[in-house]
Amino acid sequence: MTPNAPEIDPARCPLCGEPNRCAMELERETGQKQGPCWCVGATFSPELLQRVPAASAGQACICARCAAAAAGPHG
C-alpha cells in the first residue's frame, strides 16, 4: 500500500462512510454465521456503482441507505 493511500474499511460504505451492515463482514468480525446479506435482493444501478471510489471497488459494500437513495422513491 502506498503511504498516501487511504485505508479501506470493509465495514463502512465507500459513499457515505456509515456502517454498511454487510453480512459477510459481520460474520468475519464476529465469527458468527449470518443469514443472506440484504444486498442479495438489492439492485445497484451502474450509475451508483460508478460513484464508488476506484480504491474501494470490490473492497467495501455500499450501505442500504445509499442504495435506496439511488433507487429513488419507486425503487
PDB file of N, CA, C, O and CB in Angstrom:
ATOM      1  N   MET A   1       0.860  -1.179   0.000  1.00  0.00           N
ATOM      2  CA  MET A   1       0.000   0.000   0.000  1.00  0.00           C
ATOM      3  C   MET A   1       0.900   1.234   0.000  1.00  0.00           C
ATOM      4  O   MET A   1       1.919   1.266   0.690  1.00  0.00           O
ATOM      5  CB  MET A   1      -0.975   0.003   1.237  1.00  0.00           C
ATOM      6  N   THR A   2       0.530   2.217  -0.753  1.00  0.00           N
ATOM      7  CA  THR A   2       1.323   3.445  -0.804  1.00  0.00           C
ATOM      8  C   THR A   2       1.063   4.258   0.459  1.00  0.00           C
ATOM      9  O   THR A   2      -0.017   4.154   1.040  1.00  0.00           O
ATOM     10  CB  THR A   2       0.985   4.278  -2.078  1.00  0.00           C
ATOM     11  N   PRO A   3       2.027   5.065   0.899  1.00  0.00           N
ATOM     12  CA  PRO A   3       1.876   5.814   2.144  1.00  0.00           C
ATOM     13  C   PRO A   3       0.689   6.771   2.157  1.00  0.00           C
ATOM     14  O   PRO A   3       0.115   7.008   3.219  1.00  0.00           O
ATOM     15  CB  PRO A   3       3.120   6.581   2.412  1.00  0.00           C
ATOM     16  N   ASN A   4       0.305   7.326   1.011  1.00  0.00           N
ATOM     17  CA  ASN A   4      -0.790   8.301   0.973  1.00  0.00           C
ATOM     18  C   ASN A   4      -2.149   7.685   0.671  1.00  0.00           C
ATOM     19  O   ASN A   4      -3.157   8.391   0.661  1.00  0.00           O
ATOM     20  CB  ASN A   4      -0.492   9.351  -0.052  1.00  0.00           C
ATOM     21  N   ALA A   5      -2.192   6.375   0.423  1.00  0.00           N
ATOM     22  CA  ALA A   5      -3.458   5.724   0.087  1.00  0.00           C
ATOM     23  C   ALA A   5      -4.322   5.599   1.345  1.00  0.00           C
ATOM     24  O   ALA A   5      -3.836   5.158   2.386  1.00  0.00           O
ATOM     25  CB  ALA A   5      -3.209   4.325  -0.549  1.00  0.00           C
ATOM     26  N   PRO A   6      -5.607   5.986   1.253  1.00  0.00           N
ATOM     27  CA  PRO A   6      -6.479   5.843   2.414  1.00  0.00           C
ATOM     28  C   PRO A   6      -6.746   4.367   2.686  1.00  0.00           C
ATOM     29  O   PRO A   6      -6.847   3.561   1.760  1.00  0.00           O
ATOM     30  CB  PRO A   6      -7.806   6.603   2.197  1.00  0.00           C
ATOM     31  N   GLU A   7      -6.857   4.027   3.952  1.00  0.00           N
ATOM     32  CA  GLU A   7      -7.160   2.652   4.320  1.00  0.00           C
ATOM     33  C   GLU A   7      -8.636   2.383   4.067  1.00  0.00           C
ATOM     34  O   GLU A   7      -9.490   3.182   4.453  1.00  0.00           O
ATOM     35  CB  GLU A   7      -6.793   2.377   5.802  1.00  0.00           C
ATOM     36  N   ILE A   8      -8.937   1.272   3.428  1.00  0.00           N
ATOM     37  CA  ILE A   8     -10.315   0.906   3.129  1.00  0.00           C
ATOM     38  C   ILE A   8     -10.880   0.111   4.302  1.00  0.00           C
ATOM     39  O   ILE A   8     -10.286  -0.881   4.725  1.00  0.00           O
ATOM     40  CB  ILE A   8     -10.404   0.087   1.805  1.00  0.00           C
ATOM     41  N   ASP A   9     -12.014   0.538   4.825  1.00  0.00           N
ATOM     42  CA  ASP A   9     -12.695  -0.177   5.899  1.00  0.00           C
ATOM     43  C   ASP A   9     -13.850  -0.937   5.270  1.00  0.00           C
ATOM     44  O   ASP A   9     -14.838  -0.317   4.874  1.00  0.00           O
ATOM     45  CB  ASP A   9     -13.193   0.801   7.029  1.00  0.00           C
ATOM     46  N   PRO A  10     -13.762  -2.273   5.164  1.00  0.00           N
ATOM     47  CA  PRO A  10     -14.809  -3.043   4.515  1.00  0.00           C
ATOM     48  C   PRO A  10     -16.146  -3.006   5.248  1.00  0.00           C
ATOM     49  O   PRO A  10     -17.163  -3.408   4.684  1.00  0.00           O
ATOM     50  CB  PRO A  10     -14.366  -4.454   4.371  1.00  0.00           C
ATOM     51  N   ALA A  11     -16.164  -2.532   6.493  1.00  0.00           N
ATOM     52  CA  ALA A  11     -17.405  -2.448   7.258  1.00  0.00           C
ATOM     53  C   ALA A  11     -18.121  -1.111   7.064  1.00  0.00           C
ATOM     54  O   ALA A  11     -19.191  -0.893   7.633  1.00  0.00           O
ATOM     55  CB  ALA A  11     -17.116  -2.663   8.730  1.00  0.00           C
ATOM     56  N   ARG A  12     -17.534  -0.215   6.261  1.00  0.00           N
ATOM     57  CA  ARG A  12     -18.123   1.110   6.045  1.00  0.00           C
ATOM     58  C   ARG A  12     -18.437   1.338   4.574  1.00  0.00           C
ATOM     59  O   ARG A  12     -17.683   0.924   3.694  1.00  0.00           O
ATOM     60  CB  ARG A  12     -17.181   2.204   6.553  1.00  0.00           C
ATOM     61  N   CYS A  13     -19.545   1.994   4.322  1.00  0.00           N
ATOM     62  CA  CYS A  13     -19.967   2.330   2.967  1.00  0.00           C
ATOM     63  C   CYS A  13     -18.932   3.251   2.327  1.00  0.00           C
ATOM     64  O   CYS A  13     -18.544   4.250   2.933  1.00  0.00           O
ATOM     65  CB  CYS A  13     -21.368   2.996   2.971  1.00  0.00           C
ATOM     66  N   PRO A  14     -18.481   2.935   1.116  1.00  0.00           N
ATOM     67  CA  PRO A  14     -17.492   3.794   0.462  1.00  0.00           C
ATOM     68  C   PRO A  14     -18.068   5.126  -0.016  1.00  0.00           C
ATOM     69  O   PRO A  14     -17.315   6.008  -0.426  1.00  0.00           O
ATOM     70  CB  PRO A  14     -16.887   3.066  -0.708  1.00  0.00           C
ATOM     71  N   LEU A  15     -19.386   5.285   0.031  1.00  0.00           N
ATOM     72  CA  LEU A  15     -20.006   6.533  -0.410  1.00  0.00           C
ATOM     73  C   LEU A  15     -20.282   7.488   0.739  1.00  0.00           C
ATOM     74  O   LEU A  15     -20.020   8.685   0.617  1.00  0.00           O
ATOM     75  CB  LEU A  15     -21.290   6.239  -1.138  1.00  0.00           C
ATOM     76  N   CYS A  16     -20.810   6.984   1.861  1.00  0.00           N
ATOM     77  CA  CYS A  16     -21.170   7.879   2.969  1.00  0.00           C
ATOM     78  C   CYS A  16     -20.326   7.664   4.221  1.00  0.00           C
ATOM     79  O   CYS A  16     -20.324   8.514   5.111  1.00  0.00           O
ATOM     80  CB  CYS A  16     -22.624   7.696   3.316  1.00  0.00           C
ATOM     81  N   GLY A  17     -19.613   6.551   4.307  1.00  0.00           N
ATOM     82  CA  GLY A  17     -18.770   6.278   5.457  1.00  0.00           C
ATOM     83  C   GLY A  17     -19.485   5.659   6.641  1.00  0.00           C
ATOM     84  O   GLY A  17     -18.859   5.354   7.656  1.00  0.00           O
ATOM     85  N   GLU A  18     -20.788   5.470   6.523  1.00  0.00           N
ATOM     86  CA  GLU A  18     -21.550   4.854   7.609  1.00  0.00           C
ATOM     87  C   GLU A  18     -21.386   3.324   7.554  1.00  0.00           C
ATOM     88  O   GLU A  18     -21.003   2.784   6.516  1.00  0.00           O
ATOM     89  CB  GLU A  18     -23.059   5.252   7.516  1.00  0.00           C
ATOM     90  N   PRO A  19     -21.678   2.615   8.679  1.00  0.00           N
ATOM     91  CA  PRO A  19     -21.596   1.152   8.656  1.00  0.00           C
ATOM     92  C   PRO A  19     -22.501   0.589   7.559  1.00  0.00           C
ATOM     93  O   PRO A  19     -23.640   1.030   7.404  1.00  0.00           O
ATOM     94  CB  PRO A  19     -21.988   0.560  10.036  1.00  0.00           C
ATOM     95  N   ASN A  20     -21.995  -0.380   6.803  1.00  0.00           N
ATOM     96  CA  ASN A  20     -22.781  -0.932   5.698  1.00  0.00           C
ATOM     97  C   ASN A  20     -23.584  -2.164   6.091  1.00  0.00           C
ATOM     98  O   ASN A  20     -24.428  -2.619   5.318  1.00  0.00           O
ATOM     99  CB  ASN A  20     -21.874  -1.277   4.552  1.00  0.00           C
ATOM    100  N   ARG A  21     -23.341  -2.705   7.261  1.00  0.00           N
ATOM    101  CA  ARG A  21     -24.073  -3.871   7.785  1.00  0.00           C
ATOM    102  C   ARG A  21     -23.995  -5.059   6.833  1.00  0.00           C
ATOM    103  O   ARG A  21     -24.954  -5.822   6.714  1.00  0.00           O
ATOM    104  CB  ARG A  21     -25.542  -3.510   8.038  1.00  0.00           C
ATOM    105  N   CYS A  22     -22.877  -5.218   6.165  1.00  0.00           N
ATOM    106  CA  CYS A  22     -22.655  -6.338   5.260  1.00  0.00           C
ATOM    107  C   CYS A  22     -22.606  -7.626   6.076  1.00  0.00           C
ATOM    108  O   CYS A  22     -21.811  -7.730   7.009  1.00  0.00           O
ATOM    109  CB  CYS A  22     -21.344  -6.146   4.440  1.00  0.00           C
ATOM    110  N   ALA A  23     -23.436  -8.603   5.743  1.00  0.00           N
ATOM    111  CA  ALA A  23     -23.481  -9.864   6.485  1.00  0.00           C
ATOM    112  C   ALA A  23     -22.144 -10.596   6.423  1.00  0.00           C
ATOM    113  O   ALA A  23     -21.733 -11.204   7.412  1.00  0.00           O
ATOM    114  CB  ALA A  23     -24.591 -10.760   5.940  1.00  0.00           C
ATOM    115  N   MET A  24     -21.467 -10.551   5.293  1.00  0.00           N
ATOM    116  CA  MET A  24     -20.177 -11.229   5.185  1.00  0.00           C
ATOM    117  C   MET A  24     -19.153 -10.579   6.111  1.00  0.00           C
ATOM    118  O   MET A  24     -18.362 -11.276   6.747  1.00  0.00           O
ATOM    119  CB  MET A  24     -19.672 -11.205   3.729  1.00  0.00           C
ATOM    120  N   GLU A  25     -19.165  -9.254   6.191  1.00  0.00           N
ATOM    121  CA  GLU A  25     -18.221  -8.562   7.067  1.00  0.00           C
ATOM    122  C   GLU A  25     -18.572  -8.798   8.529  1.00  0.00           C
ATOM    123  O   GLU A  25     -17.675  -8.973   9.354  1.00  0.00           O
ATOM    124  CB  GLU A  25     -18.205  -7.058   6.762  1.00  0.00           C
ATOM    125  N   LEU A  26     -19.875  -8.806   8.872  1.00  0.00           N
ATOM    126  CA  LEU A  26     -20.292  -9.096  10.246  1.00  0.00           C
ATOM    127  C   LEU A  26     -19.848 -10.493  10.663  1.00  0.00           C
ATOM    128  O   LEU A  26     -19.405 -10.700  11.793  1.00  0.00           O
ATOM    129  CB  LEU A  26     -21.817  -8.961  10.387  1.00  0.00           C
ATOM    130  N   GLU A  27     -19.968 -11.447   9.747  1.00  0.00           N
ATOM    131  CA  GLU A  27     -19.529 -12.814  10.046  1.00  0.00           C
ATOM    132  C   GLU A  27     -18.020 -12.852  10.271  1.00  0.00           C
ATOM    133  O   GLU A  27     -17.541 -13.529  11.181  1.00  0.00           O
ATOM    134  CB  GLU A  27     -19.924 -13.776   8.902  1.00  0.00           C
ATOM    135  N   ARG A  28     -17.282 -12.134   9.451  1.00  0.00           N
ATOM    136  CA  ARG A  28     -15.823 -12.065   9.620  1.00  0.00           C
ATOM    137  C   ARG A  28     -15.452 -11.439  10.962  1.00  0.00           C
ATOM    138  O   ARG A  28     -14.546 -11.917  11.644  1.00  0.00           O
ATOM    139  CB  ARG A  28     -15.186 -11.260   8.472  1.00  0.00           C
ATOM    140  N   GLU A  29     -16.150 -10.373  11.339  1.00  0.00           N
ATOM    141  CA  GLU A  29     -15.856  -9.667  12.589  1.00  0.00           C
ATOM    142  C   GLU A  29     -16.222 -10.475  13.823  1.00  0.00           C
ATOM    143  O   GLU A  29     -15.465 -10.518  14.792  1.00  0.00           O
ATOM    144  CB  GLU A  29     -16.586  -8.352  12.619  1.00  0.00           C
ATOM    145  N   THR A  30     -17.394 -11.118  13.785  1.00  0.00           N
ATOM    146  CA  THR A  30     -17.914 -11.783  14.986  1.00  0.00           C
ATOM    147  C   THR A  30     -17.634 -13.274  15.033  1.00  0.00           C
ATOM    148  O   THR A  30     -17.656 -13.873  16.108  1.00  0.00           O
ATOM    149  CB  THR A  30     -19.387 -11.565  15.082  1.00  0.00           C
ATOM    150  N   GLY A  31     -17.372 -13.880  13.888  1.00  0.00           N
ATOM    151  CA  GLY A  31     -17.204 -15.326  13.845  1.00  0.00           C
ATOM    152  C   GLY A  31     -18.533 -16.068  13.902  1.00  0.00           C
ATOM    153  O   GLY A  31     -18.556 -17.298  13.935  1.00  0.00           O
ATOM    154  N   GLN A  32     -19.646 -15.325  13.915  1.00  0.00           N
ATOM    155  CA  GLN A  32     -20.976 -15.924  13.979  1.00  0.00           C
ATOM    156  C   GLN A  32     -21.594 -15.987  12.594  1.00  0.00           C
ATOM    157  O   GLN A  32     -21.574 -15.009  11.847  1.00  0.00           O
ATOM    158  CB  GLN A  32     -21.883 -15.134  14.932  1.00  0.00           C
ATOM    159  N   LYS A  33     -22.143 -17.147  12.260  1.00  0.00           N
ATOM    160  CA  LYS A  33     -22.791 -17.347  10.972  1.00  0.00           C
ATOM    161  C   LYS A  33     -23.919 -16.336  10.805  1.00  0.00           C
ATOM    162  O   LYS A  33     -24.715 -16.119  11.719  1.00  0.00           O
ATOM    163  CB  LYS A  33     -23.328 -18.791  10.845  1.00  0.00           C
ATOM    164  N   GLN A  34     -23.977 -15.725   9.635  1.00  0.00           N
ATOM    165  CA  GLN A  34     -25.014 -14.738   9.316  1.00  0.00           C
ATOM    166  C   GLN A  34     -25.910 -15.298   8.221  1.00  0.00           C
ATOM    167  O   GLN A  34     -25.496 -16.165   7.452  1.00  0.00           O
ATOM    168  CB  GLN A  34     -24.385 -13.379   8.875  1.00  0.00           C
ATOM    169  N   GLY A  35     -27.119 -14.805   8.155  1.00  0.00           N
ATOM    170  CA  GLY A  35     -28.016 -15.158   7.061  1.00  0.00           C
ATOM    171  C   GLY A  35     -27.594 -14.420   5.805  1.00  0.00           C
ATOM    172  O   GLY A  35     -26.589 -13.709   5.806  1.00  0.00           O
ATOM    173  N   PRO A  36     -28.352 -14.583   4.741  1.00  0.00           N
ATOM    174  CA  PRO A  36     -28.020 -13.870   3.495  1.00  0.00           C
ATOM    175  C   PRO A  36     -28.014 -12.361   3.732  1.00  0.00           C
ATOM    176  O   PRO A  36     -28.840 -11.831   4.475  1.00  0.00           O
ATOM    177  CB  PRO A  36     -29.029 -14.232   2.369  1.00  0.00           C
ATOM    178  N   CYS A  37     -27.083 -11.693   3.096  1.00  0.00           N
ATOM    179  CA  CYS A  37     -26.965 -10.244   3.226  1.00  0.00           C
ATOM    180  C   CYS A  37     -28.158  -9.556   2.550  1.00  0.00           C
ATOM    181  O   CYS A  37     -28.734 -10.081   1.597  1.00  0.00           O
ATOM    182  CB  CYS A  37     -25.629  -9.749   2.610  1.00  0.00           C
ATOM    183  N   TRP A  38     -28.512  -8.382   3.057  1.00  0.00           N
ATOM    184  CA  TRP A  38     -29.610  -7.596   2.488  1.00  0.00           C
ATOM    185  C   TRP A  38     -29.373  -7.308   1.010  1.00  0.00           C
ATOM    186  O   TRP A  38     -30.320  -7.157   0.238  1.00  0.00           O
ATOM    187  CB  TRP A  38     -29.781  -6.281   3.256  1.00  0.00           C
ATOM    188  N   CYS A  39     -28.103  -7.235   0.622  1.00  0.00           N
ATOM    189  CA  CYS A  39     -27.775  -6.833  -0.743  1.00  0.00           C
ATOM    190  C   CYS A  39     -28.077  -7.910  -1.780  1.00  0.00           C
ATOM    191  O   CYS A  39     -28.118  -7.627  -2.977  1.00  0.00           O
ATOM    192  CB  CYS A  39     -26.325  -6.461  -0.822  1.00  0.00           C
ATOM    193  N   VAL A  40     -28.290  -9.143  -1.324  1.00  0.00           N
ATOM    194  CA  VAL A  40     -28.571 -10.224  -2.269  1.00  0.00           C
ATOM    195  C   VAL A  40     -29.819  -9.901  -3.093  1.00  0.00           C
ATOM    196  O   VAL A  40     -29.899 -10.251  -4.270  1.00  0.00           O
ATOM    197  CB  VAL A  40     -28.753 -11.565  -1.520  1.00  0.00           C
ATOM    198  N   GLY A  41     -30.791  -9.232  -2.469  1.00  0.00           N
ATOM    199  CA  GLY A  41     -32.019  -8.881  -3.172  1.00  0.00           C
ATOM    200  C   GLY A  41     -32.041  -7.455  -3.691  1.00  0.00           C
ATOM    201  O   GLY A  41     -33.056  -7.003  -4.222  1.00  0.00           O
ATOM    202  N   ALA A  42     -30.934  -6.744  -3.543  1.00  0.00           N
ATOM    203  CA  ALA A  42     -30.879  -5.336  -3.956  1.00  0.00           C
ATOM    204  C   ALA A  42     -30.393  -5.202  -5.395  1.00  0.00           C
ATOM    205  O   ALA A  42     -29.697  -6.072  -5.918  1.00  0.00           O
ATOM    206  CB  ALA A  42     -29.964  -4.538  -3.018  1.00  0.00           C
ATOM    207  N   THR A  43     -30.773  -4.101  -6.016  1.00  0.00           N
ATOM    208  CA  THR A  43     -30.301  -3.768  -7.356  1.00  0.00           C
ATOM    209  C   THR A  43     -29.442  -2.529  -7.251  1.00  0.00           C
ATOM    210  O   THR A  43     -29.857  -1.523  -6.675  1.00  0.00           O
ATOM    211  CB  THR A  43     -31.486  -3.549  -8.347  1.00  0.00           C
ATOM    212  N   PHE A  44     -28.246  -2.601  -7.807  1.00  0.00           N
ATOM    213  CA  PHE A  44     -27.313  -1.485  -7.802  1.00  0.00           C
ATOM    214  C   PHE A  44     -27.153  -1.007  -9.240  1.00  0.00           C
ATOM    215  O   PHE A  44     -26.649  -1.735 -10.095  1.00  0.00           O
ATOM    216  CB  PHE A  44     -25.933  -1.891  -7.176  1.00  0.00           C
ATOM    217  N   SER A  45     -27.582   0.208  -9.493  1.00  0.00           N
ATOM    218  CA  SER A  45     -27.505   0.739 -10.853  1.00  0.00           C
ATOM    219  C   SER A  45     -26.045   0.970 -11.237  1.00  0.00           C
ATOM    220  O   SER A  45     -25.193   1.168 -10.371  1.00  0.00           O
ATOM    221  CB  SER A  45     -28.316   2.056 -10.977  1.00  0.00           C
ATOM    222  N   PRO A  46     -25.762   0.944 -12.540  1.00  0.00           N
ATOM    223  CA  PRO A  46     -24.409   1.256 -12.994  1.00  0.00           C
ATOM    224  C   PRO A  46     -23.965   2.648 -12.539  1.00  0.00           C
ATOM    225  O   PRO A  46     -22.792   2.858 -12.234  1.00  0.00           O
ATOM    226  CB  PRO A  46     -24.331   1.158 -14.514  1.00  0.00           C
ATOM    227  N   GLU A  47     -24.906   3.597 -12.495  1.00  0.00           N
ATOM    228  CA  GLU A  47     -24.584   4.958 -12.064  1.00  0.00           C
ATOM    229  C   GLU A  47     -24.136   4.979 -10.599  1.00  0.00           C
ATOM    230  O   GLU A  47     -23.189   5.680 -10.242  1.00  0.00           O
ATOM    231  CB  GLU A  47     -25.799   5.884 -12.260  1.00  0.00           C
ATOM    232  N   LEU A  48     -24.826   4.204  -9.754  1.00  0.00           N
ATOM    233  CA  LEU A  48     -24.447   4.136  -8.346  1.00  0.00           C
ATOM    234  C   LEU A  48     -23.071   3.496  -8.208  1.00  0.00           C
ATOM    235  O   LEU A  48     -22.229   4.003  -7.467  1.00  0.00           O
ATOM    236  CB  LEU A  48     -25.495   3.345  -7.535  1.00  0.00           C
ATOM    237  N   LEU A  49     -22.834   2.413  -8.896  1.00  0.00           N
ATOM    238  CA  LEU A  49     -21.552   1.726  -8.806  1.00  0.00           C
ATOM    239  C   LEU A  49     -20.400   2.599  -9.302  1.00  0.00           C
ATOM    240  O   LEU A  49     -19.277   2.486  -8.812  1.00  0.00           O
ATOM    241  CB  LEU A  49     -21.600   0.433  -9.599  1.00  0.00           C
ATOM    242  N   GLN A  50     -20.680   3.470 -10.275  1.00  0.00           N
ATOM    243  CA  GLN A  50     -19.642   4.374 -10.789  1.00  0.00           C
ATOM    244  C   GLN A  50     -19.233   5.421  -9.757  1.00  0.00           C
ATOM    245  O   GLN A  50     -18.147   5.993  -9.853  1.00  0.00           O
ATOM    246  CB  GLN A  50     -20.132   5.069 -12.056  1.00  0.00           C
ATOM    247  N   ARG A  51     -20.088   5.673  -8.776  1.00  0.00           N
ATOM    248  CA  ARG A  51     -19.771   6.651  -7.727  1.00  0.00           C
ATOM    249  C   ARG A  51     -18.797   6.099  -6.688  1.00  0.00           C
ATOM    250  O   ARG A  51     -18.218   6.869  -5.923  1.00  0.00           O
ATOM    251  CB  ARG A  51     -21.047   7.100  -7.037  1.00  0.00           C
ATOM    252  N   VAL A  52     -18.608   4.782  -6.648  1.00  0.00           N
ATOM    253  CA  VAL A  52     -17.695   4.171  -5.680  1.00  0.00           C
ATOM    254  C   VAL A  52     -16.258   4.507  -6.071  1.00  0.00           C
ATOM    255  O   VAL A  52     -15.870   4.286  -7.219  1.00  0.00           O
ATOM    256  CB  VAL A  52     -17.904   2.622  -5.609  1.00  0.00           C
ATOM    257  N   PRO A  53     -15.462   5.037  -5.144  1.00  0.00           N
ATOM    258  CA  PRO A  53     -14.064   5.332  -5.466  1.00  0.00           C
ATOM    259  C   PRO A  53     -13.346   4.066  -5.941  1.00  0.00           C
ATOM    260  O   PRO A  53     -13.580   2.979  -5.414  1.00  0.00           O
ATOM    261  CB  PRO A  53     -13.339   5.932  -4.237  1.00  0.00           C
ATOM    262  N   ALA A  54     -12.489   4.211  -6.919  1.00  0.00           N
ATOM    263  CA  ALA A  54     -11.798   3.065  -7.513  1.00  0.00           C
ATOM    264  C   ALA A  54     -11.097   2.212  -6.467  1.00  0.00           C
ATOM    265  O   ALA A  54     -11.105   0.985  -6.571  1.00  0.00           O
ATOM    266  CB  ALA A  54     -10.791   3.539  -8.542  1.00  0.00           C
ATOM    267  N   ALA A  55     -10.492   2.832  -5.464  1.00  0.00           N
ATOM    268  CA  ALA A  55      -9.764   2.082  -4.435  1.00  0.00           C
ATOM    269  C   ALA A  55     -10.691   1.207  -3.593  1.00  0.00           C
ATOM    270  O   ALA A  55     -10.251   0.201  -3.037  1.00  0.00           O
ATOM    271  CB  ALA A  55      -9.007   3.041  -3.529  1.00  0.00           C
ATOM    272  N   SER A  56     -11.972   1.580  -3.493  1.00  0.00           N
ATOM    273  CA  SER A  56     -12.929   0.833  -2.678  1.00  0.00           C
ATOM    274  C   SER A  56     -13.696  -0.227  -3.459  1.00  0.00           C
ATOM    275  O   SER A  56     -14.344  -1.088  -2.865  1.00  0.00           O
ATOM    276  CB  SER A  56     -13.902   1.783  -2.049  1.00  0.00           C
ATOM    277  N   ALA A  57     -13.628  -0.169  -4.778  1.00  0.00           N
ATOM    278  CA  ALA A  57     -14.381  -1.126  -5.611  1.00  0.00           C
ATOM    279  C   ALA A  57     -13.955  -2.551  -5.274  1.00  0.00           C
ATOM    280  O   ALA A  57     -12.774  -2.892  -5.335  1.00  0.00           O
ATOM    281  CB  ALA A  57     -14.157  -0.840  -7.130  1.00  0.00           C
ATOM    282  N   GLY A  58     -14.925  -3.367  -4.921  1.00  0.00           N
ATOM    283  CA  GLY A  58     -14.658  -4.751  -4.564  1.00  0.00           C
ATOM    284  C   GLY A  58     -14.068  -4.921  -3.178  1.00  0.00           C
ATOM    285  O   GLY A  58     -13.722  -6.036  -2.787  1.00  0.00           O
ATOM    286  N   GLN A  59     -13.945  -3.829  -2.423  1.00  0.00           N
ATOM    287  CA  GLN A  59     -13.342  -3.882  -1.091  1.00  0.00           C
ATOM    288  C   GLN A  59     -14.333  -3.552   0.025  1.00  0.00           C
ATOM    289  O   GLN A  59     -14.180  -4.029   1.150  1.00  0.00           O
ATOM    290  CB  GLN A  59     -12.173  -2.929  -1.024  1.00  0.00           C
ATOM    291  N   ALA A  60     -15.349  -2.738  -0.279  1.00  0.00           N
ATOM    292  CA  ALA A  60     -16.319  -2.318   0.723  1.00  0.00           C
ATOM    293  C   ALA A  60     -17.693  -2.205   0.073  1.00  0.00           C
ATOM    294  O   ALA A  60     -17.821  -1.721  -1.052  1.00  0.00           O
ATOM    295  CB  ALA A  60     -15.902  -0.970   1.371  1.00  0.00           C
ATOM    296  N   CYS A  61     -18.708  -2.653   0.784  1.00  0.00           N
ATOM    297  CA  CYS A  61     -20.072  -2.669   0.256  1.00  0.00           C
ATOM    298  C   CYS A  61     -20.781  -1.329   0.448  1.00  0.00           C
ATOM    299  O   CYS A  61     -20.572  -0.640   1.447  1.00  0.00           O
ATOM    300  CB  CYS A  61     -20.874  -3.775   0.924  1.00  0.00           C
ATOM    301  N   ILE A  62     -21.604  -0.978  -0.503  1.00  0.00           N
ATOM    302  CA  ILE A  62     -22.491   0.183  -0.393  1.00  0.00           C
ATOM    303  C   ILE A  62     -23.542  -0.147   0.661  1.00  0.00           C
ATOM    304  O   ILE A  62     -24.008  -1.285   0.724  1.00  0.00           O
ATOM    305  CB  ILE A  62     -23.160   0.543  -1.781  1.00  0.00           C
ATOM    306  N   CYS A  63     -23.924   0.822   1.487  1.00  0.00           N
ATOM    307  CA  CYS A  63     -24.932   0.584   2.522  1.00  0.00           C
ATOM    308  C   CYS A  63     -26.350   0.620   1.931  1.00  0.00           C
ATOM    309  O   CYS A  63     -26.573   1.120   0.828  1.00  0.00           O
ATOM    310  CB  CYS A  63     -24.798   1.632   3.648  1.00  0.00           C
ATOM    311  N   ALA A  64     -27.284   0.079   2.693  1.00  0.00           N
ATOM    312  CA  ALA A  64     -28.682   0.019   2.254  1.00  0.00           C
ATOM    313  C   ALA A  64     -29.256   1.418   2.040  1.00  0.00           C
ATOM    314  O   ALA A  64     -30.056   1.619   1.126  1.00  0.00           O
ATOM    315  CB  ALA A  64     -29.530  -0.744   3.280  1.00  0.00           C
ATOM    316  N   ARG A  65     -28.860   2.386   2.866  1.00  0.00           N
ATOM    317  CA  ARG A  65     -29.392   3.747   2.733  1.00  0.00           C
ATOM    318  C   ARG A  65     -28.960   4.381   1.420  1.00  0.00           C
ATOM    319  O   ARG A  65     -29.773   4.998   0.732  1.00  0.00           O
ATOM    320  CB  ARG A  65     -28.937   4.618   3.906  1.00  0.00           C
ATOM    321  N   CYS A  66     -27.686   4.234   1.066  1.00  0.00           N
ATOM    322  CA  CYS A  66     -27.208   4.799  -0.202  1.00  0.00           C
ATOM    323  C   CYS A  66     -27.844   4.076  -1.388  1.00  0.00           C
ATOM    324  O   CYS A  66     -28.182   4.707  -2.390  1.00  0.00           O
ATOM    325  CB  CYS A  66     -25.668   4.710  -0.289  1.00  0.00           C
ATOM    326  N   ALA A  67     -28.007   2.770  -1.282  1.00  0.00           N
ATOM    327  CA  ALA A  67     -28.636   2.007  -2.352  1.00  0.00           C
ATOM    328  C   ALA A  67     -30.089   2.433  -2.538  1.00  0.00           C
ATOM    329  O   ALA A  67     -30.550   2.594  -3.668  1.00  0.00           O
ATOM    330  CB  ALA A  67     -28.557   0.505  -2.058  1.00  0.00           C
ATOM    331  N   ALA A  68     -30.814   2.617  -1.431  1.00  0.00           N
ATOM    332  CA  ALA A  68     -32.216   3.034  -1.508  1.00  0.00           C
ATOM    333  C   ALA A  68     -32.341   4.444  -2.060  1.00  0.00           C
ATOM    334  O   ALA A  68     -33.228   4.718  -2.868  1.00  0.00           O
ATOM    335  CB  ALA A  68     -32.875   2.954  -0.131  1.00  0.00           C
ATOM    336  N   ALA A  69     -31.459   5.342  -1.631  1.00  0.00           N
ATOM    337  CA  ALA A  69     -31.496   6.719  -2.120  1.00  0.00           C
ATOM    338  C   ALA A  69     -31.250   6.763  -3.624  1.00  0.00           C
ATOM    339  O   ALA A  69     -31.877   7.549  -4.334  1.00  0.00           O
ATOM    340  CB  ALA A  69     -30.456   7.581  -1.386  1.00  0.00           C
ATOM    341  N   ALA A  70     -30.349   5.930  -4.106  1.00  0.00           N
ATOM    342  CA  ALA A  70     -30.053   5.906  -5.533  1.00  0.00           C
ATOM    343  C   ALA A  70     -31.204   5.298  -6.336  1.00  0.00           C
ATOM    344  O   ALA A  70     -31.399   5.636  -7.503  1.00  0.00           O
ATOM    345  CB  ALA A  70     -28.769   5.127  -5.789  1.00  0.00           C
ATOM    346  N   ALA A  71     -31.965   4.401  -5.705  1.00  0.00           N
ATOM    347  CA  ALA A  71     -33.083   3.752  -6.396  1.00  0.00           C
ATOM    348  C   ALA A  71     -34.259   4.713  -6.560  1.00  0.00           C
ATOM    349  O   ALA A  71     -35.108   4.519  -7.430  1.00  0.00           O
ATOM    350  CB  ALA A  71     -33.531   2.497  -5.630  1.00  0.00           C
ATOM    351  N   GLY A  72     -34.306   5.745  -5.724  1.00  0.00           N
ATOM    352  CA  GLY A  72     -35.390   6.721  -5.827  1.00  0.00           C
ATOM    353  C   GLY A  72     -36.640   6.276  -5.098  1.00  0.00           C
ATOM    354  O   GLY A  72     -36.654   5.205  -4.490  1.00  0.00           O
ATOM    355  N   PRO A  73     -37.689   7.081  -5.149  1.00  0.00           N
ATOM    356  CA  PRO A  73     -38.908   6.809  -4.387  1.00  0.00           C
ATOM    357  C   PRO A  73     -39.665   5.573  -4.834  1.00  0.00           C
ATOM    358  O   PRO A  73     -40.452   5.026  -4.062  1.00  0.00           O
ATOM    359  CB  PRO A  73     -39.811   7.977  -4.470  1.00  0.00           C
ATOM    360  N   HIS A  74     -39.448   5.122  -6.053  1.00  0.00           N
ATOM    361  CA  HIS A  74     -40.180   3.954  -6.514  1.00  0.00           C
ATOM    362  C   HIS A  74     -39.262   2.743  -6.641  1.00  0.00           C
ATOM    363  O   HIS A  74     -39.652   1.736  -7.232  1.00  0.00           O
ATOM    364  CB  HIS A  74     -40.853   4.247  -7.849  1.00  0.00           C
ATOM    365  N   GLY A  75     -38.047   2.826  -6.095  1.00  0.00           N
ATOM    366  CA  GLY A  75     -37.075   1.814  -6.276  1.00  0.00           C
ATOM    367  C   GLY A  75     -37.117   0.675  -5.390  1.00  0.00           C
ATOM    368  O   GLY A  75     -36.292  -0.231  -5.509  1.00  0.00           O
TER     369      GLY A  75
END
